[in-house]
Amino acid sequence: MSSLHLPKYQAIEGPIGVGKTSLAERIAVDFQYELCLEEPDENPFLKDFYQDREKHAFTTQIHFVMQRSQQINKYFSDELIDKRIISDFIFQKEDLFAKLNLSSNEYKTFLSIKSKFYNFNPKPDLVIYLQASPKSIYERIKSRGKSYEEKLSLEYLQRVCEMYTEFFFDYSSSPLLVLNVENMDFVSKQSDYQTLIDHLNREIVGKEYVNLSPQIF
């Protein structure tokens, strides 16, 4: 596949279960990108967080901060500036989820600790924001059968979707492609994947909204 217009560093964002990682992995293979993945399974506190968000949110977020610091050093140091990278998250998401899940005092402490690990967010050349309804995302999460996600509620997913909508409404740090993937299956349906790639394989300026194929999967 041609990669003529694909950016050097692109990040895919959206709620849990919307398909960020699957898409990033496929693009990485097809267009020779290095993968920078969120890797939630490596966070030992995440399972406890889904059991009791209020009790375990702080330790969960701090562990993600430690992961992000390591990823910045690995993928975004000055000597690696010419690498082609695709990630399944943007670094600002730690602040978003901290605001969503932490008390005001915990959030202040979180920001203080975070500043000791890293104080800048790598800026993508393109952000791809995947949208879908909370209900369809909830069904996707249940179907993939990860045990630690069993306690994830539809109500929480609704809050996460709202958080992303509010954040990207005013987002202007990078070119932004907003893709409604409600009925897309770009993992097993080549036509769905190609439709998406056709939108990526051109220059995106500013903010663009695209409602992709209405096929049901």
Backbone bond lengths (Angstrom), bond angles and torsions (degrees), N, CA, C in turn:
res aa  C-N    CA-C-N  psi(-1)  N-CA   C-N-CA  omega(-1)  CA-C   N-CA-C  phi
1 M - - - 1.460 - - 1.523 111.04 -
2 S 1.311 116.48 143.64 1.461 120.84 177.98 1.517 110.62 -72.02
3 S 1.348 116.77 143.05 1.463 121.02 177.11 1.523 110.25 -121.81
4 L 1.331 116.54 29.38 1.458 122.28 -172.53 1.516 112.96 -54.36
5 H 1.331 117.22 -44.16 1.461 119.93 -172.93 1.527 113.12 -106.33
6 L 1.313 117.98 0.15 1.455 119.02 -177.56 1.523 110.65 -72.14
7 P 1.330 117.84 136.62 1.469 121.52 -175.92 1.519 112.62 -73.09
8 K 1.326 114.71 162.81 1.465 119.94 -178.52 1.529 111.55 -68.88
9 Y 1.324 116.79 -42.17 1.473 120.75 178.14 1.511 108.86 -127.87
10 Q 1.307 115.74 112.85 1.458 119.36 176.44 1.522 109.63 -123.49
11 A 1.321 114.61 145.92 1.461 121.73 -177.36 1.521 108.93 -124.71
12 I 1.320 115.43 137.76 1.460 121.64 178.37 1.522 108.06 -107.23
13 E 1.326 116.79 130.96 1.459 120.24 -178.94 1.529 110.66 -131.67
14 G 1.329 113.28 169.17 1.449 121.16 179.47 1.515 110.14 144.54
15 P 1.315 117.67 173.34 1.462 121.42 -176.52 1.523 112.39 -63.94
16 I 1.304 115.98 159.67 1.453 122.23 174.79 1.528 109.30 -54.73
17 G 1.335 116.23 135.01 1.455 120.82 175.71 1.509 115.49 87.83
18 V 1.340 118.38 -0.30 1.466 119.95 -175.92 1.526 112.35 -82.99
19 G 1.342 117.43 -14.18 1.459 121.03 175.99 1.509 115.80 113.82
20 K 1.319 117.75 17.81 1.462 121.82 -176.52 1.535 112.49 -60.13
21 T 1.317 116.02 -51.45 1.462 120.23 -174.05 1.519 111.44 -67.14
22 S 1.324 117.09 -43.41 1.467 120.36 179.73 1.519 111.25 -60.05
23 L 1.330 116.10 -42.17 1.458 120.02 179.24 1.521 111.23 -67.62
24 A 1.328 117.35 -44.36 1.471 121.07 179.54 1.524 111.02 -60.23
25 E 1.318 116.63 -42.61 1.465 120.31 -179.19 1.524 111.27 -64.37
26 R 1.316 117.13 -39.53 1.467 119.71 -178.85 1.519 111.41 -70.80
27 I 1.328 116.92 -42.65 1.466 120.12 178.22 1.529 110.23 -63.44
28 A 1.332 116.82 -38.96 1.466 120.69 -179.90 1.522 110.92 -59.11
29 V 1.325 116.68 -42.75 1.466 121.00 179.82 1.529 110.84 -68.92
30 D 1.321 116.56 -46.59 1.466 120.46 -173.65 1.524 113.59 -72.46
31 F 1.334 117.26 -28.71 1.460 120.30 -174.20 1.527 113.50 -122.76
32 Q 1.331 116.62 16.22 1.470 122.87 173.78 1.526 113.42 57.20
33 Y 1.322 114.86 51.31 1.457 120.89 172.59 1.527 110.03 -98.44
34 E 1.320 115.60 152.30 1.457 120.08 169.76 1.524 107.98 -87.62
35 L 1.334 115.80 135.69 1.468 121.59 -175.25 1.522 111.50 -88.49
36 C 1.318 115.62 130.00 1.466 122.35 169.72 1.526 105.93 -118.72
37 L 1.324 116.81 100.49 1.455 122.01 -172.48 1.522 112.37 -102.07
38 E 1.312 114.89 151.63 1.462 121.28 -178.59 1.522 111.93 -65.46
39 E 1.321 118.25 -37.87 1.464 125.24 176.23 1.530 113.18 56.17
40 P 1.324 118.15 57.31 1.470 120.19 179.27 1.528 113.35 -64.08
41 D 1.334 117.03 -27.38 1.466 119.90 -179.21 1.524 112.43 -64.52
42 E 1.333 117.39 -17.93 1.461 120.89 179.10 1.528 112.44 -86.35
43 N 1.323 117.01 -4.71 1.467 120.26 177.75 1.529 108.70 -87.70
44 P 1.333 118.44 110.83 1.469 120.73 -174.91 1.527 113.79 -69.71
45 F 1.333 117.46 -10.92 1.464 121.12 -177.63 1.524 113.01 -97.91
46 L 1.330 117.02 -6.93 1.464 119.62 -172.47 1.530 111.87 -66.78
47 K 1.314 117.03 -40.60 1.461 119.88 178.72 1.520 110.71 -59.31
48 D 1.342 116.38 -44.73 1.467 120.49 178.17 1.528 111.18 -64.74
49 F 1.336 116.55 -34.88 1.457 120.59 179.02 1.525 111.04 -61.22
50 Y 1.303 117.18 -43.94 1.466 119.83 179.91 1.527 111.91 -68.80
51 Q 1.331 117.02 -23.71 1.457 120.61 175.85 1.522 111.34 -77.26
52 D 1.345 116.07 -39.74 1.471 121.45 -177.41 1.530 107.67 -149.79
53 R 1.322 116.99 90.59 1.466 121.25 -173.93 1.517 112.24 -62.25
54 E 1.319 117.24 -43.39 1.463 120.06 -176.31 1.526 111.93 -62.59
55 K 1.314 116.43 -38.51 1.466 120.93 -175.71 1.525 112.22 -76.61
56 H 1.318 117.62 -35.77 1.467 120.35 -169.64 1.529 113.91 -113.74
57 A 1.325 118.12 6.77 1.460 120.31 -177.56 1.529 111.99 -63.63
58 F 1.321 117.29 -41.51 1.464 120.39 -174.23 1.533 111.34 -64.79
59 T 1.332 116.99 -50.70 1.464 119.13 -179.18 1.527 111.08 -64.06
60 T 1.320 116.53 -34.91 1.461 120.36 177.78 1.520 110.91 -62.13
61 Q 1.337 117.18 -45.93 1.457 121.15 -179.06 1.531 112.07 -67.32
62 I 1.309 116.99 -38.68 1.466 119.67 -179.97 1.524 110.65 -65.35
63 H 1.315 116.88 -38.46 1.461 119.08 177.97 1.518 110.72 -64.58
64 F 1.329 117.19 -39.60 1.465 119.74 176.72 1.529 110.99 -63.65
65 V 1.334 117.88 -35.90 1.465 120.73 176.71 1.525 110.33 -60.91
66 M 1.323 116.40 -42.67 1.465 120.34 177.75 1.524 111.02 -61.83
67 Q 1.335 116.55 -41.74 1.467 120.25 176.82 1.522 111.24 -61.96
68 R 1.331 116.79 -44.60 1.461 120.73 -178.15 1.532 111.24 -61.77
69 S 1.318 116.14 -40.27 1.456 120.32 178.95 1.526 110.88 -59.86
70 Q 1.318 116.68 -43.47 1.463 121.19 178.41 1.525 111.09 -65.36
71 Q 1.341 116.55 -37.95 1.460 119.78 -179.61 1.521 111.95 -69.20
72 I 1.316 117.67 -37.78 1.462 120.62 176.84 1.523 109.78 -60.84
73 N 1.323 116.84 -44.41 1.467 120.42 179.68 1.524 111.68 -65.80
74 K 1.326 116.25 -35.09 1.467 120.54 -176.31 1.518 112.79 -77.90
75 Y 1.341 117.10 -39.94 1.463 120.37 -170.70 1.525 115.07 -109.24
76 F 1.342 117.93 -19.80 1.457 119.07 -168.61 1.522 113.91 -127.55
77 S 1.305 118.95 20.25 1.459 120.44 174.34 1.532 109.06 -73.57
78 D 1.319 116.97 162.41 1.461 121.76 -172.48 1.527 112.85 -58.20
79 E 1.334 116.99 -37.08 1.461 119.55 -176.70 1.533 112.25 -72.56
80 L 1.339 116.73 -11.12 1.464 120.66 -179.87 1.525 111.98 -105.75
81 I 1.324 116.20 18.39 1.457 120.71 -170.09 1.532 112.99 -63.70
82 D 1.331 117.58 -24.24 1.462 120.67 -177.39 1.523 113.36 -90.15
83 K 1.308 118.36 2.20 1.463 120.87 179.69 1.523 111.23 -71.32
84 R 1.335 115.58 148.42 1.461 122.06 172.76 1.530 106.99 -96.28
85 I 1.331 116.15 119.14 1.465 121.05 -171.59 1.517 109.81 -128.19
86 I 1.326 115.50 139.11 1.459 121.16 169.77 1.516 107.99 -127.54
87 S 1.325 116.36 134.41 1.463 121.67 -179.06 1.517 109.76 -124.25
88 D 1.334 115.76 157.16 1.464 120.12 177.96 1.529 111.07 -102.33
89 F 1.329 115.84 29.67 1.464 122.14 176.89 1.519 108.86 -167.12
90 I 1.331 116.15 162.21 1.453 121.80 167.05 1.523 107.53 -109.47
91 F 1.302 117.01 151.09 1.458 120.56 -173.58 1.531 112.34 -68.68
92 Q 1.317 117.92 -22.91 1.464 120.39 177.89 1.527 112.68 -65.97
93 K 1.327 117.35 -14.59 1.455 119.10 -175.15 1.530 111.86 -63.52
94 E 1.331 117.79 -25.01 1.465 118.98 178.99 1.526 110.78 -62.92
95 D 1.329 116.24 -40.58 1.468 119.65 177.32 1.530 110.71 -66.73
96 L 1.324 116.52 -39.19 1.464 120.09 -179.71 1.519 111.34 -61.51
97 F 1.337 116.42 -49.28 1.457 119.52 -177.82 1.523 111.74 -72.40
98 A 1.328 116.57 -29.20 1.465 118.89 175.30 1.527 110.22 -64.97
99 K 1.329 117.13 -44.14 1.465 120.29 177.52 1.522 111.59 -62.20
100 L 1.328 115.62 -36.19 1.459 120.54 -177.39 1.525 112.03 -71.46
101 N 1.324 117.43 -36.94 1.460 120.63 -167.68 1.527 115.61 -111.61
102 L 1.323 118.82 -14.36 1.465 120.46 -174.89 1.526 111.27 -103.47
103 S 1.330 114.79 154.01 1.467 120.29 170.91 1.519 108.62 -71.19
104 S 1.321 117.53 167.48 1.464 120.81 -177.65 1.530 111.63 -60.86
105 N 1.332 117.67 -41.28 1.461 120.12 178.77 1.523 111.51 -68.85
106 E 1.323 116.69 -39.21 1.461 119.89 177.38 1.524 110.50 -64.17
107 Y 1.327 115.80 -38.23 1.460 119.51 -178.91 1.532 111.17 -65.22
108 K 1.312 116.95 -41.32 1.467 120.23 177.08 1.520 110.92 -61.53
109 T 1.328 115.77 -42.66 1.467 120.22 178.26 1.520 110.88 -65.52
110 F 1.325 115.57 -40.99 1.459 120.91 177.29 1.526 111.15 -56.38
111 L 1.341 117.35 -47.66 1.460 121.20 -179.21 1.526 111.52 -62.95
112 S 1.327 115.48 -38.30 1.468 119.64 179.14 1.526 111.18 -64.76
113 I 1.316 116.08 -45.07 1.473 120.33 179.52 1.522 110.18 -66.67
114 K 1.314 116.24 -43.66 1.457 120.15 -179.24 1.521 111.69 -57.99
115 S 1.313 117.19 -39.97 1.461 121.31 -178.23 1.527 112.44 -63.27
116 K 1.334 116.47 -21.31 1.466 120.36 177.31 1.521 111.40 -78.12
117 F 1.334 116.57 -23.31 1.461 121.24 -178.43 1.529 111.63 -93.65
118 Y 1.319 117.41 -47.08 1.458 120.81 175.87 1.518 108.78 -158.85
119 N 1.330 115.22 149.13 1.464 119.68 -176.66 1.527 112.54 -129.05
120 F 1.338 116.98 20.35 1.459 119.93 173.46 1.521 108.56 -145.00
121 N 1.324 114.96 155.59 1.461 121.29 178.24 1.515 109.17 -112.56
122 P 1.336 118.33 120.97 1.468 119.40 175.50 1.529 110.29 -53.46
123 K 1.319 116.42 134.60 1.464 121.56 -173.93 1.527 110.11 -97.02
124 P 1.326 117.78 115.48 1.475 119.71 178.72 1.533 111.73 -67.88
125 D 1.327 115.29 151.49 1.451 120.61 171.83 1.526 110.60 -78.18
126 L 1.341 115.93 -19.68 1.455 121.84 175.04 1.520 108.64 -155.41
127 V 1.330 116.27 135.46 1.461 121.75 171.28 1.524 108.16 -110.75
128 I 1.326 115.69 129.53 1.464 122.32 176.81 1.526 106.93 -108.42
129 Y 1.306 115.80 113.62 1.469 121.46 -177.52 1.521 108.44 -103.20
130 L 1.325 116.33 113.33 1.461 122.32 -179.92 1.520 109.85 -91.07
131 Q 1.323 115.64 126.47 1.465 121.48 179.49 1.527 110.91 -114.40
132 A 1.328 115.78 145.46 1.463 122.92 170.93 1.519 106.53 -160.48
133 S 1.313 117.13 163.10 1.458 120.39 -178.27 1.526 110.27 -71.25
134 P 1.323 117.83 148.98 1.473 120.55 177.30 1.527 112.47 -54.03
135 K 1.321 116.89 -38.25 1.461 119.97 -178.17 1.522 112.05 -63.83
136 S 1.331 116.79 -45.38 1.464 119.14 -179.42 1.532 110.98 -69.01
137 I 1.334 116.89 -36.15 1.467 120.00 176.99 1.520 109.96 -64.84
138 Y 1.315 116.02 -42.32 1.468 121.25 178.42 1.536 110.41 -57.96
139 E 1.318 116.65 -43.54 1.465 120.67 179.83 1.522 111.28 -66.03
140 R 1.319 117.54 -38.23 1.466 121.13 177.96 1.529 110.77 -64.15
141 I 1.325 115.75 -42.76 1.462 120.01 -179.71 1.527 110.77 -62.66
142 K 1.317 116.57 -44.43 1.461 120.35 -179.89 1.527 110.98 -63.66
143 S 1.327 117.09 -35.83 1.459 120.12 -176.22 1.524 112.44 -72.55
144 R 1.342 118.08 -23.48 1.456 118.56 -178.85 1.525 112.23 -84.48
145 G 1.326 117.77 -12.86 1.454 122.05 165.32 1.516 117.64 68.17
146 K 1.326 118.03 31.62 1.465 119.49 174.79 1.524 108.55 -77.81
147 S 1.318 116.88 125.22 1.464 120.85 -171.90 1.522 112.70 -60.72
148 Y 1.338 117.45 -37.89 1.466 119.14 -176.08 1.524 112.44 -73.80
149 E 1.340 117.25 -9.61 1.462 120.23 178.45 1.529 112.84 -95.60
150 E 1.328 117.47 2.10 1.466 120.83 -175.79 1.524 112.13 -61.47
151 K 1.336 116.88 -31.81 1.467 120.86 -177.61 1.528 113.02 -88.51
152 L 1.317 116.43 1.33 1.460 119.75 -179.51 1.529 109.36 -69.37
153 S 1.321 116.81 124.26 1.463 121.03 -173.95 1.527 111.33 -96.87
154 L 1.327 115.23 155.20 1.460 120.92 175.13 1.523 110.15 -63.47
155 E 1.307 117.15 -35.73 1.475 121.26 178.74 1.529 110.93 -60.73
156 Y 1.336 116.60 -43.57 1.464 119.69 178.99 1.527 110.68 -65.27
157 L 1.328 117.47 -41.07 1.459 120.96 178.01 1.524 111.19 -61.72
158 Q 1.318 117.06 -36.87 1.457 120.81 177.18 1.525 110.75 -62.62
159 R 1.326 116.29 -40.97 1.465 120.37 178.18 1.522 110.46 -65.47
160 V 1.330 116.92 -40.26 1.465 120.81 179.27 1.531 110.42 -64.24
161 C 1.325 116.74 -44.55 1.466 120.50 178.94 1.528 110.92 -61.66
162 E 1.307 117.25 -41.77 1.463 121.25 177.77 1.527 111.18 -63.26
163 M 1.326 115.94 -40.14 1.461 121.28 179.30 1.527 110.62 -60.33
164 Y 1.328 116.37 -46.34 1.457 120.24 179.23 1.528 111.66 -64.83
165 T 1.322 116.85 -41.50 1.466 120.48 179.32 1.525 110.77 -59.58
166 E 1.316 116.53 -45.26 1.459 121.10 179.81 1.533 111.36 -65.09
167 F 1.332 116.25 -41.78 1.461 120.04 -177.76 1.526 111.55 -64.80
168 F 1.316 116.86 -46.91 1.462 119.60 -175.06 1.524 112.79 -80.82
169 F 1.314 118.03 -11.12 1.463 120.37 176.79 1.528 110.55 -60.01
170 D 1.317 117.23 -40.24 1.461 121.90 -178.68 1.524 112.99 -106.59
171 Y 1.318 117.70 9.86 1.471 121.04 -174.47 1.534 110.81 -69.64
172 S 1.332 115.91 131.55 1.461 120.08 179.52 1.528 112.58 -145.03
173 S 1.313 117.36 11.46 1.461 120.68 -176.31 1.522 112.57 -71.14
174 S 1.324 117.08 -29.35 1.462 123.37 -179.42 1.524 108.57 -143.61
175 P 1.332 117.82 160.51 1.463 119.11 169.02 1.535 109.36 -54.56
176 L 1.322 116.02 139.86 1.460 120.81 -173.32 1.522 110.20 -128.87
177 L 1.331 115.61 125.14 1.457 121.80 175.01 1.523 107.75 -111.99
178 V 1.336 116.60 112.45 1.461 122.61 -178.87 1.527 107.85 -97.00
179 L 1.334 116.28 116.96 1.461 121.47 -175.92 1.520 110.20 -116.39
180 N 1.319 116.06 121.03 1.459 120.25 172.35 1.527 107.57 -81.94
181 V 1.332 116.16 111.93 1.470 121.53 -176.00 1.525 110.74 -114.47
182 E 1.324 116.14 29.23 1.466 122.04 -176.35 1.529 112.33 -49.10
183 N 1.315 116.83 -45.06 1.463 120.30 -175.63 1.522 112.24 -118.79
184 M 1.337 115.54 32.95 1.459 120.33 -179.49 1.525 110.47 -103.84
185 D 1.321 115.75 146.02 1.464 122.22 172.81 1.520 107.26 -133.19
186 F 1.348 116.39 82.11 1.451 119.51 -176.57 1.523 113.06 -84.36
187 V 1.335 117.09 6.99 1.463 120.59 173.42 1.530 110.46 -88.12
188 S 1.319 117.00 -49.66 1.465 120.03 -174.72 1.520 114.01 -107.59
189 K 1.336 117.98 -9.83 1.468 120.70 178.60 1.524 109.50 -110.57
190 Q 1.328 115.22 108.19 1.457 120.52 -177.41 1.523 111.43 -61.66
191 S 1.322 117.69 -36.71 1.466 120.34 -178.93 1.523 111.02 -64.39
192 D 1.342 117.53 -39.11 1.461 120.93 177.09 1.524 110.75 -65.13
193 Y 1.322 115.45 -43.64 1.464 120.32 179.73 1.532 110.60 -63.10
194 Q 1.323 117.45 -43.69 1.460 120.92 -178.78 1.527 111.16 -65.30
195 T 1.323 116.74 -36.30 1.464 120.42 176.60 1.520 110.36 -59.95
196 L 1.321 115.25 -43.78 1.459 119.95 179.01 1.528 111.13 -65.37
197 I 1.332 116.84 -45.56 1.464 121.00 -178.91 1.526 110.87 -61.94
198 D 1.318 117.13 -35.87 1.467 119.87 178.41 1.527 111.44 -60.05
199 H 1.327 116.30 -33.65 1.465 119.89 177.80 1.533 111.36 -76.22
200 L 1.318 116.32 -30.77 1.467 119.47 -179.19 1.516 112.20 -78.94
201 N 1.320 116.60 -31.04 1.452 121.18 -171.73 1.534 111.90 -83.23
202 R 1.317 115.23 47.41 1.454 122.64 175.68 1.520 107.20 -157.76
203 E 1.293 117.35 167.07 1.469 120.29 -177.57 1.529 110.52 -77.63
204 I 1.334 115.00 127.73 1.464 121.57 176.40 1.527 107.82 -103.04
205 V 1.316 116.48 125.33 1.460 121.47 179.70 1.526 108.34 -117.88
206 G 1.323 115.98 128.99 1.461 119.34 179.55 1.514 111.69 69.98
207 K 1.324 116.12 -131.97 1.472 121.95 -177.35 1.521 108.87 -121.43
208 E 1.320 115.21 132.96 1.463 119.88 -178.63 1.527 109.36 -134.71
209 Y 1.327 116.27 135.53 1.462 122.55 178.96 1.525 109.17 -110.15
210 V 1.338 116.24 132.19 1.452 121.11 179.67 1.523 108.94 -135.00
211 N 1.323 116.30 128.09 1.465 121.85 174.18 1.515 107.20 -99.89
212 L 1.333 116.34 107.67 1.449 121.19 -172.87 1.528 111.87 -78.63
213 S 1.329 115.08 -176.18 1.462 123.68 -173.22 1.526 112.98 -45.73
214 P 1.345 117.53 135.90 1.449 121.83 179.60 1.520 114.02 -83.64
215 Q 1.338 118.11 13.37 1.455 119.72 -179.34 1.531 111.20 -59.81
216 I 1.320 116.43 146.46 1.465 121.83 178.17 1.512 109.39 -97.82
217 F 1.334 116.60 138.07 1.467 118.74 175.32 1.508 109.23 -131.70
